[in-house]
């Protein structure tokens, strides 16, 4: 499968699409942002004028989109992917969306003879640029194997985690832990500094003790200590993921107490204008309340 469509050229999608071009795939791209399309066509991609046109030109179509509603519009619109599809194609949705919505989209695709994989990623923009993402795929194992070589241009660790919807579920579980962990780290580091501890020493000790976690190891030195919160994984995106986890919990009858409380912390950060800042900027709320700064 050498002809690939790619829809959604945002911060993650652009470098992912560029890696496919570099790997030798014939790529047709679509996005509403003309500058993003121009960046990829300058590297050798073809421009599709609609999702339908992308589907007509491709054996495999990858979508990397912001939310459920946009994924549905791209698939089911009058000029959508399904309108231009044909039996035997594979749709790989690499967006972070709810498992229930993925199952709905997969049923529509399968009714037209397409295979559908939900394959969200972990690794952020850095991983997207490096082609080192972790990819967690749900769907038919044989469909994943047909795409494995292609996905290896995007990520180094590719897991088949179960049927359709399982990939999105794993991503929600992962980001639930990450989101809660960042708020816990923010509270802990602020407490330590307020008590008079050196934040660098505190970080060094915890990073080799039982409190160590990814938020402590990556977010604190790269964002918090510098007091620079541009780039990274946005507060808006972390909030969206916690909201989706909460929704999924309600659908399954699973109470998620911490998820809902921590979601309100990210909601407060958004209300303070931090939505587009890295998720680690939630520490600014705690610092303001405590009257200290966790900086080196």
C-alpha positions as CSV (number, residue, x, y, z in Angstrom):
1,X,0.0,0.0,0.0
2,X,1.9,3.0,-1.3
3,X,-0.8,5.6,-1.9
4,X,-1.8,7.3,1.3
5,X,-4.3,10.1,2.1
6,X,-3.7,12.3,5.2
7,X,-6.4,14.6,6.6
8,X,-5.6,16.9,9.5
9,X,-2.3,18.8,9.2
10,X,-2.1,20.4,12.7
11,X,0.9,20.4,15.0
12,X,1.0,16.6,15.0
13,X,-0.3,15.9,11.5
14,X,2.2,18.0,9.6
15,X,5.4,16.2,10.8
16,X,3.6,12.8,10.6
17,X,2.7,13.5,7.0
18,X,6.2,14.7,6.2
19,X,7.6,11.5,7.6
20,X,5.4,9.5,5.2
21,X,6.7,11.5,2.2
22,X,10.3,10.9,3.4
23,X,9.6,7.2,3.6
24,X,8.6,7.2,0.0
25,X,4.8,7.1,0.1
26,X,2.7,8.8,-2.5
27,X,0.7,11.2,-0.3
28,X,-2.5,13.2,-0.9
29,X,-3.3,15.7,1.8
30,X,-6.2,17.9,2.9
31,X,-6.7,20.5,5.5
32,X,-8.7,23.7,5.9
33,X,-5.5,25.7,6.6
34,X,-4.0,26.5,3.3
35,X,-0.5,27.2,4.7
36,X,-0.4,23.7,6.2
37,X,-1.3,22.2,2.8
38,X,1.3,24.3,1.1
39,X,4.0,23.2,3.5
40,X,3.3,19.5,2.6
41,X,2.9,20.0,-1.2
42,X,6.3,21.8,-1.2
43,X,7.7,18.5,0.1
44,X,6.1,16.4,-2.6
45,X,2.5,15.7,-1.5
46,X,-0.5,16.2,-3.7
47,X,-3.4,18.4,-2.6
48,X,-6.8,16.9,-2.3
49,X,-9.6,19.5,-2.7
50,X,-11.9,17.6,-0.3
51,X,-11.9,14.5,1.9
52,X,-13.8,12.7,-0.9
53,X,-11.0,13.5,-3.4
54,X,-8.4,12.2,-0.9
55,X,-10.3,8.9,-0.6
56,X,-10.5,8.5,-4.3
57,X,-6.7,8.9,-4.6
58,X,-5.7,6.6,-1.7
59,X,-5.5,3.0,-0.6
60,X,-5.1,4.0,3.1
61,X,-6.5,7.2,4.6
62,X,-5.2,8.6,7.8
63,X,-7.1,11.2,9.8
64,X,-5.6,13.3,12.6
65,X,-8.3,15.6,13.8
66,X,-9.3,17.6,16.9
67,X,-12.6,16.0,18.1
68,X,-15.5,13.7,17.5
69,X,-17.6,16.2,15.5
70,X,-14.8,17.0,13.0
71,X,-14.0,13.3,12.5
72,X,-17.7,12.6,11.8
73,X,-18.0,15.6,9.4
74,X,-14.8,14.5,7.5
75,X,-16.2,10.9,7.1
76,X,-19.9,11.5,6.5
77,X,-20.2,14.9,4.8
78,X,-21.4,15.1,1.2
79,X,-17.8,15.5,0.1
80,X,-16.5,13.2,2.9
81,X,-14.3,10.2,2.9
82,X,-17.0,7.7,2.7
83,X,-18.5,9.4,-0.3
84,X,-15.3,8.8,-2.2
85,X,-14.4,5.4,-0.7
86,X,-14.4,1.9,-2.2
87,X,-14.3,-1.6,-0.7
88,X,-10.9,-2.8,0.5
89,X,-9.6,0.6,1.7
90,X,-8.5,1.2,5.2
91,X,-9.2,4.2,7.3
92,X,-6.8,4.8,10.2
93,X,-8.1,7.4,12.6
94,X,-5.2,8.6,14.7
95,X,-7.3,11.4,16.5
96,X,-8.0,11.3,20.2
97,X,-11.7,10.7,20.3
98,X,-14.2,8.7,22.5
99,X,-14.3,4.9,22.0
100,X,-18.1,5.1,21.5
101,X,-17.8,7.5,18.7
102,X,-15.1,5.4,17.0
103,X,-17.3,2.4,17.1
104,X,-20.1,4.4,15.4
105,X,-17.7,5.6,12.6
106,X,-16.2,2.1,12.2
107,X,-19.7,0.6,11.6
108,X,-20.4,3.2,8.9
109,X,-17.1,2.4,7.2
110,X,-17.5,-1.4,7.5
111,X,-20.9,-1.2,5.9
112,X,-19.2,0.1,2.8
113,X,-16.6,-2.6,2.8
114,X,-13.8,-0.6,4.5
115,X,-11.6,-1.6,7.4
116,X,-11.3,0.9,10.2
117,X,-8.5,1.2,12.8
118,X,-8.5,3.6,15.7
119,X,-4.8,4.3,16.3
120,X,-4.2,7.3,18.6
121,X,-0.6,8.1,19.5
122,X,1.6,9.1,22.5
123,X,4.8,11.0,22.2
124,X,3.7,14.6,21.4
125,X,5.1,16.9,18.7
126,X,8.6,15.8,19.5
127,X,7.7,12.2,18.8
128,X,5.8,13.1,15.7
129,X,8.8,14.9,14.2
130,X,11.2,12.1,15.1
131,X,8.9,9.4,13.9
132,X,9.1,7.8,17.3
133,X,5.5,7.8,18.4
134,X,3.8,5.0,20.4
135,X,0.8,3.9,18.4
136,X,-2.0,2.0,20.1
137,X,-4.3,0.4,17.5
138,X,-7.8,-1.0,17.8
139,X,-9.5,-3.0,15.0
140,X,-8.8,-6.2,13.0
141,X,-5.3,-7.6,13.5
142,X,-5.0,-8.4,9.8
143,X,-5.9,-4.8,8.8
144,X,-3.2,-3.6,11.2
145,X,-0.6,-5.9,9.7
146,X,-1.4,-4.6,6.2
147,X,-0.5,-1.1,7.5
148,X,2.3,-2.0,9.8
149,X,5.1,-0.9,7.5
150,X,3.4,2.4,6.9
151,X,2.9,3.0,10.6
152,X,6.6,2.2,11.2
153,X,7.3,5.5,9.4
154,X,5.4,7.3,12.2
155,X,6.2,5.3,15.3
156,X,8.6,2.9,16.8
157,X,6.2,1.0,19.1
158,X,3.0,-0.3,17.5
159,X,0.6,-2.2,19.7
160,X,-2.6,-4.1,18.7
161,X,-4.6,-3.5,21.8
162,X,-8.0,-5.1,20.8
163,X,-11.1,-4.5,18.7
164,X,-12.3,-1.2,17.3
165,X,-12.4,1.4,20.1
166,X,-9.7,-0.2,22.2
167,X,-7.0,2.1,20.9
168,X,-9.0,5.2,21.9
169,X,-9.7,3.6,25.3
170,X,-6.0,2.9,26.0
171,X,-5.2,6.5,25.0
172,X,-7.9,7.9,27.4
173,X,-6.6,5.7,30.3
174,X,-3.0,6.9,29.6
175,X,-3.9,10.5,29.4
176,X,-6.1,10.3,32.5
177,X,-3.0,9.1,34.5
178,X,-0.8,11.8,32.9
179,X,-3.3,14.6,33.6
180,X,-3.9,13.7,37.2
181,X,-0.1,13.2,37.7
182,X,0.7,16.7,36.4
183,X,-1.7,18.3,38.9
184,X,-0.3,16.1,41.7
185,X,3.2,17.2,40.8
186,X,2.2,20.8,40.7
187,X,0.7,20.6,44.2
188,X,3.7,18.7,45.6
189,X,6.4,20.9,44.1
190,X,4.6,24.0,45.3
191,X,4.3,22.6,48.8
192,X,8.0,21.8,48.9
193,X,9.1,25.2,47.7
194,X,6.7,26.9,50.2
195,X,8.4,24.9,52.9
196,X,11.8,26.2,51.9
197,X,13.2,23.4,49.8
198,X,15.4,23.9,46.8
199,X,13.2,22.9,43.8
200,X,16.2,21.5,41.9
201,X,17.1,19.2,44.9
202,X,13.5,18.3,45.4
203,X,13.2,17.3,41.7
204,X,16.4,15.3,41.8
205,X,15.4,13.3,44.8
206,X,11.8,12.5,43.7
207,X,13.0,11.5,40.3
208,X,14.8,8.5,41.8
209,X,12.2,7.8,44.5
210,X,8.7,6.4,44.6
211,X,7.1,9.7,43.6
212,X,8.8,9.7,40.2
213,X,6.6,10.0,37.1
214,X,6.7,11.3,33.6
215,X,5.2,14.7,34.6
216,X,8.0,15.1,37.2
217,X,10.8,13.9,34.9
218,X,9.8,15.7,31.7
219,X,7.5,18.6,32.5
220,X,9.2,20.1,35.5
221,X,12.7,20.6,34.1
222,X,11.6,21.5,30.5
223,X,8.7,23.9,31.4
224,X,8.2,24.6,35.1
225,X,11.8,25.4,36.1
226,X,12.2,27.6,33.1
227,X,8.9,29.4,33.6
228,X,8.2,28.9,29.8
229,X,5.0,27.2,28.9
230,X,4.8,27.6,25.1
231,X,4.6,24.5,23.0
232,X,4.2,21.0,24.4
233,X,0.8,19.4,25.1
234,X,-1.8,22.1,25.5
235,X,-4.1,22.5,28.5
236,X,-7.0,22.5,26.1
237,X,-6.1,19.1,24.8
238,X,-5.5,17.6,28.3
239,X,-8.9,19.0,29.4
240,X,-10.5,17.5,26.3
241,X,-9.0,14.1,27.1
242,X,-10.2,14.2,30.7
243,X,-13.7,15.2,29.6
244,X,-13.7,12.2,27.2
245,X,-12.6,9.9,29.9
246,X,-15.4,11.2,32.2
247,X,-17.9,10.7,29.4
248,X,-16.7,7.2,28.8
249,X,-16.9,6.5,32.5
250,X,-20.5,7.6,32.6
251,X,-21.3,5.4,29.5
252,X,-19.8,2.4,31.3
253,X,-21.0,3.1,34.8
254,X,-17.5,3.7,36.2
255,X,-17.2,6.6,38.7
256,X,-14.1,8.6,38.1
257,X,-13.8,10.9,41.1
258,X,-10.2,12.1,40.6
259,X,-10.7,12.5,36.9
260,X,-13.6,14.9,37.4
261,X,-11.9,16.9,40.2
262,X,-8.7,17.3,38.2
263,X,-10.7,18.2,35.1
264,X,-11.9,21.3,37.0
265,X,-8.2,22.3,37.6
266,X,-7.6,22.3,33.9
267,X,-11.0,24.1,33.4
268,X,-9.7,26.8,35.8
269,X,-6.4,27.1,33.8
270,X,-8.4,27.6,30.7
271,X,-10.5,30.3,32.4
272,X,-7.2,32.0,33.3
273,X,-6.2,32.1,29.6
274,X,-3.8,29.2,29.7
275,X,-5.7,26.9,27.2
276,X,-3.0,27.0,24.6
277,X,-0.1,26.8,27.0
278,X,1.5,23.5,27.9
279,X,-0.4,21.5,30.4
280,X,2.3,22.0,33.0
281,X,1.1,25.6,33.2
282,X,-1.5,24.4,35.7
283,X,1.2,24.9,38.3
284,X,0.7,28.6,37.9
285,X,-2.7,28.3,39.6
286,X,-1.1,26.6,42.6
287,X,1.8,29.0,42.7
288,X,-0.6,32.0,42.8
289,X,-2.5,30.5,45.7
290,X,0.7,29.7,47.6
291,X,2.6,32.9,46.8
292,X,5.7,31.1,45.6
293,X,7.4,30.2,42.3
294,X,8.8,26.8,41.5
295,X,11.8,28.0,39.4
296,X,15.6,27.4,39.2
